[in-house]
Amino acid sequence: MTILGIDSHFIGPFSPMEMPRLIEPNARFFLYNTLQKCHDNRVQIYTMVLNIGIFLLFVLIVGATLYYCYKKKLTPYEQQQKLLRDQQYVLSKIRYYQSENMNRNTSEITNLPMAKFEHF
């Protein structure tokens, strides 16, 4: 006959409820509470480290974003130069399309010369 996976002839004269205990109940209670406190402290420390790590990562990302935006911002001189380049680009496109229009005196649909109408 087996009791709790142990043959009954190894148990001896004790029943399963009266198994000999190698540790006193008070010592067991003390060790259990001590280990429980250690576990709670460890979980609390891990949680604190995780929260601090996430906060530092958040600060790092926000700081890097703000630094990038600050460095990307143009100085007043660079803004003026960019405005001039944009104006020159627009004017060159206007001149290009005006010269194309002057060179082209034909209709785009039929390739016939355009008729000039004068108002009297």
A tleap script that builds the chain and sets N, CA, C and O, in Angstrom:
source leaprc.protein.ff14SB
mol = sequence {
  NMET THR ILE LEU GLY ILE ASP SER HIE PHE
  ILE GLY PRO PHE SER PRO MET GLU MET PRO
  ARG LEU ILE GLU PRO ASN ALA ARG PHE PHE
  LEU TYR ASN THR LEU GLN LYS CYS HIE ASP
  ASN ARG VAL GLN ILE TYR THR MET VAL LEU
  ASN ILE GLY ILE PHE LEU LEU PHE VAL LEU
  ILE VAL GLY ALA THR LEU TYR TYR CYS TYR
  LYS LYS LYS LEU THR PRO TYR GLU GLN GLN
  GLN LYS LEU LEU ARG ASP GLN GLN TYR VAL
  LEU SER LYS ILE ARG TYR TYR GLN SER GLU
  ASN MET ASN ARG ASN THR SER GLU ILE THR
  ASN LEU PRO MET ALA LYS PHE GLU HIE CPHE
}
set mol.1.N position { 0.841 -1.171 0.000 }
set mol.1.CA position { 0.000 0.000 0.000 }
set mol.1.C position { 0.895 1.245 0.000 }
set mol.1.O position { 1.894 1.299 0.718 }
set mol.2.N position { 0.524 2.253 -0.818 }
set mol.2.CA position { 1.301 3.486 -0.867 }
set mol.2.C position { 0.480 4.639 -0.316 }
set mol.2.O position { -0.720 4.763 -0.561 }
set mol.3.N position { 1.163 5.457 0.419 }
set mol.3.CA position { 0.533 6.651 0.964 }
set mol.3.C position { 1.403 7.826 0.544 }
set mol.3.O position { 2.587 7.888 0.876 }
set mol.4.N position { 0.802 8.759 -0.190 }
set mol.4.CA position { 1.500 9.944 -0.691 }
set mol.4.C position { 2.725 9.551 -1.506 }
set mol.4.O position { 3.754 10.224 -1.445 }
set mol.5.N position { 2.619 8.479 -2.258 }
set mol.5.CA position { 3.707 8.065 -3.114 }
set mol.5.C position { 4.818 7.354 -2.367 }
set mol.5.O position { 5.867 7.099 -2.958 }
set mol.6.N position { 4.635 7.016 -1.074 }
set mol.6.CA position { 5.660 6.346 -0.274 }
set mol.6.C position { 5.089 5.009 0.188 }
set mol.6.O position { 3.937 4.929 0.614 }
set mol.7.N position { 5.881 3.995 0.104 }
set mol.7.CA position { 5.413 2.697 0.585 }
set mol.7.C position { 5.181 2.759 2.088 }
set mol.7.O position { 5.933 3.407 2.816 }
set mol.8.N position { 4.156 2.093 2.535 }
set mol.8.CA position { 3.784 2.162 3.946 }
set mol.8.C position { 4.805 1.508 4.862 }
set mol.8.O position { 4.853 1.832 6.049 }
set mol.9.N position { 5.622 0.597 4.349 }
set mol.9.CA position { 6.582 -0.040 5.240 }
set mol.9.C position { 7.740 0.892 5.570 }
set mol.9.O position { 8.487 0.621 6.511 }
set mol.10.N position { 7.920 2.032 4.791 }
set mol.10.CA position { 8.956 3.011 5.132 }
set mol.10.C position { 8.451 4.031 6.140 }
set mol.10.O position { 9.253 4.699 6.793 }
set mol.11.N position { 7.154 4.162 6.278 }
set mol.11.CA position { 6.586 5.130 7.201 }
set mol.11.C position { 6.770 4.661 8.633 }
set mol.11.O position { 6.994 5.481 9.523 }
set mol.12.N position { 6.687 3.442 8.858 }
set mol.12.CA position { 6.837 2.926 10.200 }
set mol.12.C position { 5.519 2.919 10.924 }
set mol.12.O position { 4.467 2.740 10.311 }
set mol.13.N position { 5.566 3.114 12.226 }
set mol.13.CA position { 4.342 3.010 13.024 }
set mol.13.C position { 3.457 4.238 12.918 }
set mol.13.O position { 2.383 4.255 13.519 }
set mol.14.N position { 3.861 5.280 12.171 }
set mol.14.CA position { 3.082 6.532 12.129 }
set mol.14.C position { 2.062 6.483 11.018 }
set mol.14.O position { 2.318 5.921 9.953 }
set mol.15.N position { 0.912 7.067 11.262 }
set mol.15.CA position { -0.082 7.221 10.207 }
set mol.15.C position { 0.296 8.471 9.402 }
set mol.15.O position { 1.113 9.271 9.858 }
set mol.16.N position { -0.285 8.643 8.220 }
set mol.16.CA position { 0.074 9.814 7.401 }
set mol.16.C position { -0.187 11.143 8.109 }
set mol.16.O position { 0.510 12.117 7.824 }
set mol.17.N position { -1.127 11.221 8.989 }
set mol.17.CA position { -1.407 12.466 9.691 }
set mol.17.C position { -0.409 12.714 10.814 }
set mol.17.O position { -0.228 13.853 11.245 }
set mol.18.N position { 0.235 11.662 11.286 }
set mol.18.CA position { 1.163 11.796 12.400 }
set mol.18.C position { 2.609 11.659 11.935 }
set mol.18.O position { 3.463 11.187 12.686 }
set mol.19.N position { 2.881 12.062 10.721 }
set mol.19.CA position { 4.241 11.955 10.196 }
set mol.19.C position { 5.168 12.783 11.082 }
set mol.19.O position { 4.784 13.852 11.556 }
set mol.20.N position { 6.375 12.298 11.302 }
set mol.20.CA position { 7.293 13.087 12.117 }
set mol.20.C position { 7.681 14.356 11.382 }
set mol.20.O position { 7.854 14.339 10.163 }
set mol.21.N position { 7.817 15.427 12.090 }
set mol.21.CA position { 8.173 16.725 11.509 }
set mol.21.C position { 9.584 17.052 11.926 }
set mol.21.O position { 9.971 16.871 13.081 }
set mol.22.N position { 10.355 17.542 10.958 }
set mol.22.CA position { 11.750 17.851 11.221 }
set mol.22.C position { 11.946 19.287 11.665 }
set mol.22.O position { 13.059 19.682 12.013 }
set mol.23.N position { 10.885 20.069 11.656 }
set mol.23.CA position { 10.980 21.473 12.039 }
set mol.23.C position { 9.778 21.808 12.907 }
set mol.23.O position { 8.678 21.309 12.668 }
set mol.24.N position { 9.979 22.634 13.892 }
set mol.24.CA position { 8.899 23.028 14.787 }
set mol.24.C position { 7.918 23.939 14.051 }
set mol.24.O position { 8.312 24.629 13.111 }
set mol.25.N position { 6.662 23.954 14.454 }
set mol.25.CA position { 5.683 24.836 13.798 }
set mol.25.C position { 6.050 26.313 13.935 }
set mol.25.O position { 5.840 27.072 12.990 }
set mol.26.N position { 6.589 26.746 15.071 }
set mol.26.CA position { 6.968 28.157 15.242 }
set mol.26.C position { 8.130 28.520 14.314 }
set mol.26.O position { 8.145 29.598 13.720 }
set mol.27.N position { 9.097 27.613 14.197 }
set mol.27.CA position { 10.232 27.867 13.305 }
set mol.27.C position { 9.759 27.911 11.855 }
set mol.27.O position { 10.223 28.745 11.077 }
set mol.28.N position { 8.840 27.021 11.489 }
set mol.28.CA position { 8.288 27.012 10.133 }
set mol.28.C position { 7.560 28.333 9.863 }
set mol.28.O position { 7.740 28.932 8.803 }
set mol.29.N position { 6.753 28.781 10.800 }
set mol.29.CA position { 6.031 30.047 10.659 }
set mol.29.C position { 7.017 31.208 10.506 }
set mol.29.O position { 6.817 32.082 9.663 }
set mol.30.N position { 8.079 31.221 11.315 }
set mol.30.CA position { 9.086 32.282 11.248 }
set mol.30.C position { 9.786 32.277 9.893 }
set mol.30.O position { 9.936 33.330 9.274 }
set mol.31.N position { 10.216 31.104 9.422 }
set mol.31.CA position { 10.897 31.016 8.132 }
set mol.31.C position { 9.973 31.424 6.982 }
set mol.31.O position { 10.388 32.134 6.066 }
set mol.32.N position { 8.727 30.972 7.038 }
set mol.32.CA position { 7.771 31.334 5.994 }
set mol.32.C position { 7.579 32.847 5.942 }
set mol.32.O position { 7.603 33.432 4.859 }
set mol.33.N position { 7.389 33.485 7.089 }
set mol.33.CA position { 7.196 34.947 7.118 }
set mol.33.C position { 8.447 35.677 6.664 }
set mol.33.O position { 8.360 36.685 5.962 }
set mol.34.N position { 9.619 35.173 7.064 }
set mol.34.CA position { 10.869 35.810 6.639 }
set mol.34.C position { 11.021 35.714 5.121 }
set mol.34.O position { 11.371 36.700 4.472 }
set mol.35.N position { 10.765 34.555 4.561 }
set mol.35.CA position { 10.850 34.391 3.112 }
set mol.35.C position { 9.798 35.225 2.386 }
set mol.35.O position { 10.060 35.751 1.305 }
set mol.36.N position { 8.620 35.347 2.970 }
set mol.36.CA position { 7.565 36.168 2.370 }
set mol.36.C position { 7.972 37.639 2.348 }
set mol.36.O position { 7.735 38.335 1.360 }
set mol.37.N position { 8.587 38.117 3.439 }
set mol.37.CA position { 9.064 39.505 3.487 }
set mol.37.C position { 10.172 39.720 2.460 }
set mol.37.O position { 10.212 40.756 1.797 }
set mol.38.N position { 11.072 38.744 2.327 }
set mol.38.CA position { 12.138 38.853 1.315 }
set mol.38.C position { 11.537 38.938 -0.090 }
set mol.38.O position { 11.980 39.733 -0.918 }
set mol.39.N position { 10.545 38.127 -0.341 }
set mol.39.CA position { 9.874 38.156 -1.649 }
set mol.39.C position { 9.209 39.503 -1.888 }
set mol.39.O position { 9.339 40.081 -2.967 }
set mol.40.N position { 8.500 40.003 -0.885 }
set mol.40.CA position { 7.830 41.302 -1.029 }
set mol.40.C position { 8.849 42.413 -1.270 }
set mol.40.O position { 8.619 43.290 -2.102 }
set mol.41.N position { 9.980 42.385 -0.546 }
set mol.41.CA position { 11.020 43.397 -0.750 }
set mol.41.C position { 11.595 43.310 -2.161 }
set mol.41.O position { 11.813 44.332 -2.813 }
set mol.42.N position { 11.837 42.088 -2.627 }
set mol.42.CA position { 12.389 41.914 -3.967 }
set mol.42.C position { 11.425 42.444 -5.023 }
set mol.42.O position { 11.842 43.137 -5.951 }
set mol.43.N position { 10.146 42.124 -4.890 }
set mol.43.CA position { 9.146 42.604 -5.848 }
set mol.43.C position { 9.072 44.128 -5.811 }
set mol.43.O position { 8.957 44.767 -6.857 }
set mol.44.N position { 9.135 44.712 -4.622 }
set mol.44.CA position { 9.081 46.165 -4.492 }
set mol.44.C position { 10.305 46.807 -5.143 }
set mol.44.O position { 10.174 47.825 -5.822 }
set mol.45.N position { 11.487 46.233 -4.948 }
set mol.45.CA position { 12.700 46.779 -5.564 }
set mol.45.C position { 12.638 46.645 -7.082 }
set mol.45.O position { 12.981 47.591 -7.791 }
set mol.46.N position { 12.206 45.486 -7.600 }
set mol.46.CA position { 12.087 45.308 -9.044 }
set mol.46.C position { 11.099 46.306 -9.640 }
set mol.46.O position { 11.338 46.861 -10.712 }
set mol.47.N position { 10.000 46.529 -8.947 }
set mol.47.CA position { 9.003 47.485 -9.434 }
set mol.47.C position { 9.570 48.895 -9.467 }
set mol.47.O position { 9.345 49.643 -10.418 }
set mol.48.N position { 10.313 49.256 -8.412 }
set mol.48.CA position { 10.897 50.593 -8.361 }
set mol.48.C position { 11.933 50.766 -9.475 }
set mol.48.O position { 11.963 51.803 -10.138 }
set mol.49.N position { 12.771 49.765 -9.679 }
set mol.49.CA position { 13.786 49.844 -10.737 }
set mol.49.C position { 13.118 49.932 -12.107 }
set mol.49.O position { 13.553 50.707 -12.959 }
set mol.50.N position { 12.074 49.149 -12.324 }
set mol.50.CA position { 11.357 49.204 -13.595 }
set mol.50.C position { 10.738 50.583 -13.818 }
set mol.50.O position { 10.838 51.135 -14.914 }
set mol.51.N position { 10.100 51.143 -12.790 }
set mol.51.CA position { 9.482 52.467 -12.930 }
set mol.51.C position { 10.521 53.544 -13.193 }
set mol.51.O position { 10.304 54.428 -14.022 }
set mol.52.N position { 11.642 53.478 -12.498 }
set mol.52.CA position { 12.699 54.467 -12.720 }
set mol.52.C position { 13.272 54.317 -14.126 }
set mol.52.O position { 13.551 55.313 -14.795 }
set mol.53.N position { 13.448 53.075 -14.575 }
set mol.53.CA position { 13.954 52.842 -15.927 }
set mol.53.C position { 13.025 53.383 -16.990 }
set mol.53.O position { 13.474 54.014 -17.947 }
set mol.54.N position { 11.736 53.145 -16.833 }
set mol.54.CA position { 10.761 53.660 -17.804 }
set mol.54.C position { 10.728 55.180 -17.772 }
set mol.54.O position { 10.623 55.819 -18.819 }
set mol.55.N position { 10.817 55.764 -16.584 }
set mol.55.CA position { 10.830 57.234 -16.487 }
set mol.55.C position { 12.061 57.814 -17.176 }
set mol.55.O position { 11.960 58.805 -17.900 }
set mol.56.N position { 13.234 57.193 -16.951 }
set mol.56.CA position { 14.449 57.686 -17.598 }
set mol.56.C position { 14.376 57.530 -19.117 }
set mol.56.O position { 14.840 58.404 -19.850 }
set mol.57.N position { 13.804 56.441 -19.588 }
set mol.57.CA position { 13.635 56.261 -21.027 }
set mol.57.C position { 12.704 57.331 -21.592 }
set mol.57.O position { 12.967 57.882 -22.660 }
set mol.58.N position { 11.627 57.622 -20.884 }
set mol.58.CA position { 10.693 58.666 -21.323 }
set mol.58.C position { 11.390 60.030 -21.372 }
set mol.58.O position { 11.242 60.769 -22.345 }
set mol.59.N position { 12.150 60.361 -20.320 }
set mol.59.CA position { 12.873 61.639 -20.285 }
set mol.59.C position { 13.889 61.702 -21.413 }
set mol.59.O position { 14.055 62.748 -22.041 }
set mol.60.N position { 14.568 60.598 -21.676 }
set mol.60.CA position { 15.557 60.556 -22.748 }
set mol.60.C position { 14.903 60.788 -24.105 }
set mol.60.O position { 15.426 61.546 -24.922 }
set mol.61.N position { 13.774 60.148 -24.351 }
set mol.61.CA position { 13.089 60.319 -25.636 }
set mol.61.C position { 12.579 61.748 -25.797 }
set mol.61.O position { 12.739 62.346 -26.861 }
set mol.62.N position { 11.968 62.297 -24.749 }
set mol.62.CA position { 11.456 63.676 -24.827 }
set mol.62.C position { 12.616 64.660 -25.009 }
set mol.62.O position { 12.532 65.588 -25.813 }
set mol.63.N position { 13.702 64.445 -24.251 }
set mol.63.CA position { 14.866 65.324 -24.372 }
set mol.63.C position { 15.483 65.267 -25.749 }
set mol.63.O position { 15.841 66.303 -26.309 }
set mol.64.N position { 15.616 64.067 -26.312 }
set mol.64.CA position { 16.190 63.925 -27.649 }
set mol.64.C position { 15.299 64.594 -28.695 }
set mol.64.O position { 15.793 65.226 -29.629 }
set mol.65.N position { 13.987 64.450 -28.530 }
set mol.65.CA position { 13.060 65.085 -29.469 }
set mol.65.C position { 13.160 66.608 -29.397 }
set mol.65.O position { 13.212 67.278 -30.429 }
set mol.66.N position { 13.187 67.148 -28.192 }
set mol.66.CA position { 13.296 68.600 -28.049 }
set mol.66.C position { 14.633 69.113 -28.567 }
set mol.66.O position { 14.685 70.171 -29.195 }
set mol.67.N position { 15.713 68.383 -28.317 }
set mol.67.CA position { 17.031 68.788 -28.805 }
set mol.67.C position { 17.055 68.772 -30.330 }
set mol.67.O position { 17.597 69.685 -30.952 }
set mol.68.N position { 16.468 67.734 -30.933 }
set mol.68.CA position { 16.423 67.646 -32.391 }
set mol.68.C position { 15.628 68.817 -32.975 }
set mol.68.O position { 16.040 69.424 -33.964 }
set mol.69.N position { 14.492 69.125 -32.357 }
set mol.69.CA position { 13.682 70.258 -32.842 }
set mol.69.C position { 14.437 71.574 -32.689 }
set mol.69.O position { 14.336 72.451 -33.547 }
set mol.70.N position { 15.193 71.718 -31.601 }
set mol.70.CA position { 15.960 72.942 -31.380 }
set mol.70.C position { 17.058 73.084 -32.430 }
set mol.70.O position { 17.270 74.168 -32.974 }
set mol.71.N position { 17.756 71.979 -32.710 }
set mol.71.CA position { 18.842 72.040 -33.682 }
set mol.71.C position { 18.332 72.207 -35.106 }
set mol.71.O position { 19.017 72.786 -35.948 }
set mol.72.N position { 17.135 71.704 -35.377 }
set mol.72.CA position { 16.566 71.788 -36.715 }
set mol.72.C position { 16.079 73.201 -37.037 }
set mol.72.O position { 15.994 73.578 -38.205 }
set mol.73.N position { 15.765 73.968 -36.020 }
set mol.73.CA position { 15.236 75.320 -36.223 }
set mol.73.C position { 16.297 76.190 -36.893 }
set mol.73.O position { 17.462 76.194 -36.496 }
set mol.74.N position { 15.869 76.925 -37.916 }
set mol.74.CA position { 16.787 77.769 -38.667 }
set mol.74.C position { 17.026 79.098 -37.955 }
set mol.74.O position { 16.148 79.628 -37.273 }
set mol.75.N position { 18.238 79.621 -38.133 }
set mol.75.CA position { 18.548 80.943 -37.597 }
set mol.75.C position { 17.858 81.977 -38.485 }
set mol.75.O position { 17.440 81.646 -39.595 }
set mol.76.N position { 17.728 83.228 -38.017 }
set mol.76.CA position { 17.089 84.252 -38.863 }
set mol.76.C position { 17.807 84.431 -40.209 }
set mol.76.O position { 17.154 84.643 -41.231 }
set mol.77.N position { 19.124 84.350 -40.215 }
set mol.77.CA position { 19.874 84.477 -41.471 }
set mol.77.C position { 19.544 83.322 -42.415 }
set mol.77.O position { 19.331 83.530 -43.610 }
set mol.78.N position { 19.503 82.094 -41.868 }
set mol.78.CA position { 19.173 80.927 -42.696 }
set mol.78.C position { 17.735 81.004 -43.202 }
set mol.78.O position { 17.449 80.579 -44.321 }
set mol.79.N position { 16.829 81.542 -42.386 }
set mol.79.CA position { 15.444 81.704 -42.825 }
set mol.79.C position { 15.377 82.685 -43.995 }
set mol.79.O position { 14.643 82.457 -44.956 }
set mol.80.N position { 16.143 83.776 -43.913 }
set mol.80.CA position { 16.157 84.763 -44.978 }
set mol.80.C position { 16.738 84.161 -46.251 }
set mol.80.O position { 16.212 84.387 -47.341 }
set mol.81.N position { 17.820 83.396 -46.119 }
set mol.81.CA position { 18.425 82.762 -47.292 }
set mol.81.C position { 17.464 81.758 -47.927 }
set mol.81.O position { 17.383 81.676 -49.153 }
set mol.82.N position { 16.749 81.010 -47.126 }
set mol.82.CA position { 15.784 80.041 -47.648 }
set mol.82.C position { 14.649 80.762 -48.370 }
set mol.82.O position { 14.209 80.319 -49.431 }
set mol.83.N position { 14.177 81.861 -47.805 }
set mol.83.CA position { 13.125 82.642 -48.444 }
set mol.83.C position { 13.588 83.163 -49.801 }
set mol.83.O position { 12.833 83.122 -50.772 }
set mol.84.N position { 14.818 83.648 -49.873 }
set mol.84.CA position { 15.353 84.136 -51.146 }
set mol.84.C position { 15.470 82.998 -52.169 }
set mol.84.O position { 15.132 83.180 -53.338 }
set mol.85.N position { 15.943 81.836 -51.735 }
set mol.85.CA position { 16.042 80.685 -52.656 }
set mol.85.C position { 14.665 80.281 -53.169 }
set mol.85.O position { 14.507 79.971 -54.350 }
set mol.86.N position { 13.675 80.283 -52.292 }
set mol.86.CA position { 12.321 79.929 -52.708 }
set mol.86.C position { 11.767 80.946 -53.705 }
set mol.86.O position { 11.136 80.573 -54.695 }
set mol.87.N position { 12.003 82.217 -53.442 }
set mol.87.CA position { 11.536 83.254 -54.363 }
set mol.87.C position { 12.225 83.125 -55.717 }
set mol.87.O position { 11.579 83.252 -56.757 }
set mol.88.N position { 13.527 82.874 -55.710 }
set mol.88.CA position { 14.256 82.705 -56.967 }
set mol.88.C position { 13.756 81.492 -57.735 }
set mol.88.O position { 13.651 81.534 -58.961 }
set mol.89.N position { 13.454 80.430 -57.038 }
set mol.89.CA position { 12.936 79.228 -57.687 }
set mol.89.C position { 11.591 79.516 -58.350 }
set mol.89.O position { 11.363 79.118 -59.493 }
set mol.90.N position { 10.700 80.210 -57.634 }
set mol.90.CA position { 9.380 80.525 -58.183 }
set mol.90.C position { 9.521 81.450 -59.389 }
set mol.90.O position { 8.857 81.250 -60.406 }
set mol.91.N position { 10.372 82.449 -59.281 }
set mol.91.CA position { 10.568 83.371 -60.405 }
set mol.91.C position { 11.168 82.656 -61.612 }
set mol.91.O position { 10.794 82.943 -62.749 }
set mol.92.N position { 12.096 81.727 -61.376 }
set mol.92.CA position { 12.689 81.003 -62.512 }
set mol.92.C position { 11.628 80.129 -63.192 }
set mol.92.O position { 11.631 80.005 -64.416 }
set mol.93.N position { 10.743 79.536 -62.431 }
set mol.93.CA position { 9.671 78.741 -63.029 }
set mol.93.C position { 8.708 79.628 -63.824 }
set mol.93.O position { 8.249 79.238 -64.898 }
set mol.94.N position { 8.404 80.810 -63.304 }
set mol.94.CA position { 7.516 81.735 -64.021 }
set mol.94.C position { 8.163 82.150 -65.333 }
set mol.94.O position { 7.511 82.152 -66.377 }
set mol.95.N position { 9.444 82.503 -65.285 }
set mol.95.CA position { 10.161 82.887 -66.509 }
set mol.95.C position { 10.211 81.731 -67.507 }
set mol.95.O position { 10.038 81.937 -68.708 }
set mol.96.N position { 10.446 80.526 -67.013 }
set mol.96.CA position { 10.523 79.357 -67.895 }
set mol.96.C position { 9.192 79.143 -68.602 }
set mol.96.O position { 9.173 78.932 -69.815 }
set mol.97.N position { 8.072 79.194 -67.869 }
set mol.97.CA position { 6.772 78.969 -68.490 }
set mol.97.C position { 6.371 80.127 -69.395 }
set mol.97.O position { 5.669 79.913 -70.384 }
set mol.98.N position { 6.801 81.347 -69.082 }
set mol.98.CA position { 6.535 82.478 -69.970 }
set mol.98.C position { 7.302 82.313 -71.277 }
set mol.98.O position { 6.758 82.563 -72.353 }
set mol.99.N position { 8.552 81.897 -71.189 }
set mol.99.CA position { 9.341 81.714 -72.413 }
set mol.99.C position { 8.802 80.534 -73.225 }
set mol.99.O position { 8.811 80.588 -74.455 }
set mol.100.N position { 8.346 79.497 -72.583 }
set mol.100.CA position { 7.726 78.375 -73.288 }
set mol.100.C position { 6.461 78.831 -73.992 }
set mol.100.O position { 6.191 78.407 -75.115 }
set mol.101.N position { 5.691 79.680 -73.352 }
set mol.101.CA position { 4.449 80.176 -73.923 }
set mol.101.C position { 4.742 81.096 -75.095 }
set mol.101.O position { 3.991 81.093 -76.071 }
set mol.102.N position { 5.813 81.887 -75.032 }
set mol.102.CA position { 6.176 82.786 -76.128 }
set mol.102.C position { 6.663 81.981 -77.327 }
set mol.102.O position { 6.364 82.324 -78.471 }
set mol.103.N position { 7.409 80.917 -77.069 }
set mol.103.CA position { 7.940 80.099 -78.156 }
set mol.103.C position { 6.862 79.250 -78.818 }
set mol.103.O position { 6.991 78.846 -79.973 }
set mol.104.N position { 5.832 78.995 -78.091 }
set mol.104.CA position { 4.781 78.137 -78.611 }
set mol.104.C position { 3.620 79.023 -79.062 }
set mol.104.O position { 2.903 79.588 -78.237 }
set mol.105.N position { 3.446 79.135 -80.364 }
set mol.105.CA position { 2.352 79.934 -80.904 }
set mol.105.C position { 1.276 79.039 -81.508 }
set mol.105.O position { 0.425 79.508 -82.263 }
set mol.106.N position { 1.313 77.788 -81.186 }
set mol.106.CA position { 0.336 76.877 -81.755 }
set mol.106.C position { -0.605 76.401 -80.649 }
set mol.106.O position { -0.293 76.463 -79.460 }
set mol.107.N position { -1.730 75.940 -81.077 }
set mol.107.CA position { -2.710 75.396 -80.146 }
set mol.107.C position { -2.219 74.031 -79.691 }
set mol.107.O position { -1.651 73.277 -80.481 }
set mol.108.N position { -2.430 73.720 -78.449 }
set mol.108.CA position { -1.954 72.440 -77.931 }
set mol.108.C position { -2.813 71.287 -78.422 }
set mol.108.O position { -2.342 70.150 -78.447 }
set mol.109.N position { -4.019 71.533 -78.803 }
set mol.109.CA position { -4.911 70.452 -79.213 }
set mol.109.C position { -4.700 70.100 -80.686 }
set mol.109.O position { -4.564 68.925 -81.027 }
set mol.110.N position { -4.672 71.104 -81.558 }
set mol.110.CA position { -4.636 70.832 -83.003 }
set mol.110.C position { -3.292 71.137 -83.623 }
set mol.110.O position { -3.097 70.818 -84.796 }
set mol.111.N position { -2.377 71.718 -82.929 }
set mol.111.CA position { -1.069 72.146 -83.449 }
set mol.111.C position { -1.208 73.131 -84.597 }
set mol.111.O position { -0.324 73.218 -85.448 }
set mol.112.N position { -2.315 73.879 -84.630 }
set mol.112.CA position { -2.498 74.947 -85.605 }
set mol.112.C position { -2.070 76.254 -84.970 }
set mol.112.O position { -2.130 76.396 -83.749 }
set mol.113.N position { -1.633 77.225 -85.792 }
set mol.113.CA position { -1.234 78.506 -85.224 }
set mol.113.C position { -2.391 79.167 -84.481 }
set mol.113.O position { -3.555 79.043 -84.863 }
set mol.114.N position { -2.042 79.858 -83.429 }
set mol.114.CA position { -3.050 80.534 -82.627 }
set mol.114.C position { -3.484 81.803 -83.347 }
set mol.114.O position { -2.655 82.513 -83.916 }
set mol.115.N position { -4.747 82.080 -83.325 }
set mol.115.CA position { -5.272 83.295 -83.929 }
set mol.115.C position { -5.252 84.378 -82.866 }
set mol.115.O position { -5.667 84.161 -81.728 }
set mol.116.N position { -4.768 85.542 -83.254 }
set mol.116.CA position { -4.728 86.661 -82.322 }
set mol.116.C position { -5.953 87.531 -82.578 }
set mol.116.O position { -6.172 87.994 -83.697 }
set mol.117.N position { -6.720 87.743 -81.571 }
set mol.117.CA position { -7.904 88.575 -81.685 }
set mol.117.C position { -7.620 89.902 -81.036 }
set mol.117.O position { -7.124 89.988 -79.913 }
set mol.118.N position { -7.952 90.937 -81.783 }
set mol.118.CA position { -7.810 92.278 -81.234 }
set mol.118.C position { -9.199 92.849 -80.997 }
set mol.118.O position { -10.110 92.668 -81.805 }
set mol.119.N position { -9.335 93.510 -79.927 }
set mol.119.CA position { -10.626 94.114 -79.597 }
set mol.119.C position { -10.651 95.529 -80.161 }
set mol.119.O position { -9.715 96.307 -79.978 }
set mol.120.N position { -11.732 95.841 -80.843 }
set mol.120.CA position { -11.866 97.170 -81.421 }
set mol.120.C position { -12.506 98.107 -80.478 }
set mol.120.O position { -12.697 99.278 -80.805 }
savepdb mol mol.pdb
quit
